[in-house]
Amino acid sequence: MAYQAIYWNVLRDRRPRAINNEWYADLGERWYRATDTPIALLRAESRQRNPWIATTIGAEPRRVLDLGCGAGFLANHLATKGHAVTGVDTTPENLVVARAHDATGTATYELGDACALPYPDASFDVVCAMDLIEHVPDPSRLVAEAGRVLAPGGLFFFHTFNRTWLANLIVIKGVSWFVKNTPDDLHVIDLFRSPAEVDAMCRAHGLEIVELHGSRPRFRWPLWRMLLTGRVGDDFAFTFTPSTAIGYTGVARRLDLRAADGPHERVVPEVHERHDDRDRP
C-alpha cells in the first residue's frame, strides 16, 4: 500500500541502531511501581500473558526456565503455581529485584547468557523467552539453546515483535512519542522477527509451534489516558488478537528427535485448552 511505501522509504530511520539493553539495570523498584516509563507496558503485557502461560503448562509441577527473566514478572508468577522455576538474566540488578518480589521464596535466579546456557540437555520441561528474541543479536542461537535444554515434549513459550511498518510505528515510534521517559533504542526494528522467521528457527532446532496469537492494547480509556498523559496506569491492558502485525505470543513443543521412527515421548501434557480473552472489548 502507498502509506506503507511512504513509511519504509521516507519516515523510517535508516541509521544503524544498537539495542539499549543497559537501560533496565537502573530501574530498581520502578520495575514494579513506575507508571511514567515503558516498563509499565511490560507489566501490563505480563498481566495478560502470565495466566495463559500458567494454564497452558497445567497444574502438575514442572521444571521451568525463564530466559531474560528481568525482575521476575513471569518467573515469580509461575513459582506461585508450584513450579520449580529458574530465572536467568544478564543484568545482576534485575535479579536483585526479582528475588525481592519472590513471594514463595522458591524461585532460583542466576546470572547467565540465554544463548550459552550452563544446563544439561533435556533438563527443563518448560522454557520461556518473553520479550527476549528482539534483544539478542543471534535469536537462532537462543532458540537452539531453548530446544537443547528442553526435555522431549517440553514447551517453549515466546513473545516478540513482528518486523513490519506497523510494529515500527507503534512499538518504536509510538512508545517514544507517548510514554514518558522512553530511552533511545529501547527497541530496534532490525532485531524484530516475523512469525515465519521464528517458525523456521524453531523447526531447525526440533521445536514445532502449536499455538500463536497476536497481541495489542485494549481500546479502552486507559489507552487514551496514556496518549494524553504519557503514563501507563495499572488498568492498562493487552488482549490477544488474530493479527500478528505488531506483536505475537506463541508456544512450541520440543519433538523427540531420537525417536523419529516411533511415537514422540511426552514429558509434559498436550497444550491445554486455550485460555485467552481474544478480541473482547
Sequence and secondary structure as in RCSB ss.txt:
>XXXX:A:sequence
MAYQAIYWNVLRDRRPRAINNEWYADLGERWYRATDTPIALLRAESRQRNPWIATTIGAEPRRVLDLGCGAGFLA
NHLATKGHAVTGVDTTPENLVVARAHDATGTATYELGDACALPYPDASFDVVCAMDLIEHVPDPSRLVAEAGRVL
APGGLFFFHTFNRTWLANLIVIKGVSWFVKNTPDDLHVIDLFRSPAEVDAMCRAHGLEIVELHGSRPRFRWPLWR
MLLTGRVGDDFAFTFTPSTAIGYTGVARRLDLRAADGPHERVVPEVHERHDDRDRP
>XXXX:A:secstr
 HHHHHIIIIIS  S      GGGGG TTHHHH SSSTHHHHHHHHHHHHHHHHHHH SS  EEEEET TTTHHH
HHHHTTT EEEEEES HHHHHHHHHT TTS  EEEE  TTS  S TT EEEEEEET GGGSS HHHHHHHHHHHE
EEEEEEEEEEE  SHHHIIIIIIIHHHHSTT  TTSS GGG   HHHHHHHHHHTTEEEEEEEEEEE  SHHHHH
HHHHS   TT  EEEES  SSEEEEEEEE  GGGTTS    SS         TT  
